[in-house]
């Protein structure tokens, strides 16, 4: 038996709370509606599929983009400081 007891294992396996589930479902529905509007009338389910998948892709890509933007900003600041000292 672990130090935390058996209830801690049960809580971890319980899944998402109702509020988290509602938030995810609203995001999926809005993403599908936006994708459908972007695709237009003749694209059938392609826009809905793109809109449905886009939030999941954005969640995975956003941290990498933020890290890259932060690194570029830091390099720019460092370069500007060095140029100011040299002048």
C-alpha positions as CSV (number, residue, x, y, z in Angstrom):
1,X,0.0,0.0,0.0
2,X,1.3,3.4,-0.8
3,X,1.6,6.4,1.6
4,X,-1.3,8.2,-0.1
5,X,-3.8,5.4,0.2
6,X,-6.1,4.1,-2.4
7,X,-8.3,7.1,-2.8
8,X,-5.5,9.1,-4.6
9,X,-5.4,6.4,-7.3
10,X,-9.2,6.5,-7.7
11,X,-9.2,10.3,-8.1
12,X,-6.5,10.2,-10.8
13,X,-8.5,7.7,-12.8
14,X,-11.7,9.6,-12.5
15,X,-11.1,11.8,-15.6
16,X,-12.0,15.3,-16.3
17,X,-14.5,17.3,-14.2
18,X,-17.8,18.3,-15.7
19,X,-16.7,21.9,-16.2
20,X,-13.6,20.9,-18.0
21,X,-15.6,18.6,-20.3
22,X,-18.1,21.4,-21.1
23,X,-15.3,23.8,-21.8
24,X,-13.7,21.3,-24.3
25,X,-17.0,20.6,-26.0
26,X,-17.8,24.2,-26.5
27,X,-14.4,24.8,-28.0
28,X,-14.9,21.9,-30.4
29,X,-18.3,23.1,-31.4
30,X,-17.1,26.7,-32.0
31,X,-14.1,25.4,-33.9
32,X,-16.3,23.3,-36.2
33,X,-18.6,26.2,-36.8
34,X,-15.8,28.5,-37.7
35,X,-14.2,26.0,-39.9
36,X,-17.5,25.4,-41.7
37,X,-17.8,29.1,-42.4
38,X,-14.3,29.3,-43.7
39,X,-14.8,26.4,-46.0
40,X,-17.9,27.8,-47.6
41,X,-20.9,25.9,-49.1
42,X,-19.3,23.5,-51.5
43,X,-16.7,22.0,-49.2
44,X,-19.1,19.6,-47.4
45,X,-17.4,18.3,-44.2
46,X,-13.8,19.6,-44.9
47,X,-14.3,22.9,-43.1
48,X,-16.0,21.2,-40.1
49,X,-13.2,18.7,-39.8
50,X,-10.5,21.4,-40.0
51,X,-12.3,23.5,-37.4
52,X,-12.7,20.5,-35.2
53,X,-9.0,19.5,-35.3
54,X,-7.6,23.1,-35.3
55,X,-8.0,23.7,-31.5
56,X,-6.1,20.5,-30.7
57,X,-3.3,21.4,-33.0
58,X,-3.2,25.0,-31.7
59,X,-2.8,23.6,-28.1
60,X,0.2,21.6,-29.1
61,X,1.9,24.2,-31.2
62,X,1.3,27.3,-29.1
63,X,4.0,26.6,-26.4
64,X,6.6,26.0,-29.1
65,X,5.7,29.2,-30.9
66,X,5.7,31.2,-27.6
67,X,9.2,29.8,-26.8
68,X,10.5,30.7,-30.2
69,X,9.1,34.3,-30.1
70,X,10.5,34.8,-26.6
71,X,14.0,33.6,-27.7
72,X,14.0,35.8,-30.7
73,X,12.9,38.8,-28.6
74,X,15.7,38.1,-26.1
75,X,18.4,37.8,-28.9
76,X,17.1,41.1,-30.4
77,X,17.4,42.9,-27.0
78,X,20.9,41.5,-26.5
79,X,22.0,42.6,-29.9
80,X,20.5,46.1,-29.5
81,X,22.4,46.5,-26.1
82,X,25.7,45.5,-27.7
83,X,25.2,47.9,-30.6
84,X,24.4,50.7,-28.1
85,X,27.6,50.1,-26.2
86,X,29.7,50.0,-29.4
87,X,28.3,53.3,-30.6
